[in-house]
Amino acid sequence: MKEIYEFKTRYEQGFTNEEVKELLKSYPNINMDKFNDALMGNTCQVIDGNIIMYHCDISAALKCGIENRGLKPEEWD
């Protein structure tokens, strides 16, 4: 999803929790259960005490929330 990779983030590695919340404001009808389920168990990193979620994981979770579905096997990283 192009908008994920063009979203201005503090860290080039990915999104902080606050940035994810800001991104989700553009998707008021998203299924948050599907979004959160898709992020469960994903790989992330910590920078300066912030949990950073990778662009690819946010993209996959956003697709799941919008399409009201779970992750497809090929979407696991």
Stockholm file with secondary structure:
# STOCKHOLM 1.0

chainA/1-77         MKEIYEFKTRYEQGFTNEEVKELLKSYPNINMDKFNDALMGNTCQVIDGNIIMYHCDISAALKCGIENRGLKPEEWD
#=GR chainA/1-77 SS CHHHHHSCCSBTTEECHHHHHHHHTTCTTCCHHHHHHHHTTCCEEEETTEEEEEHHHHHHHHHHHHHTCCCCGGGCC
#=GC SS_cons        CHHHHHSCCSBTTEECHHHHHHHHTTCTTCCHHHHHHHHTTCCEEEETTEEEEEHHHHHHHHHHHHHTCCCCGGGCC
//
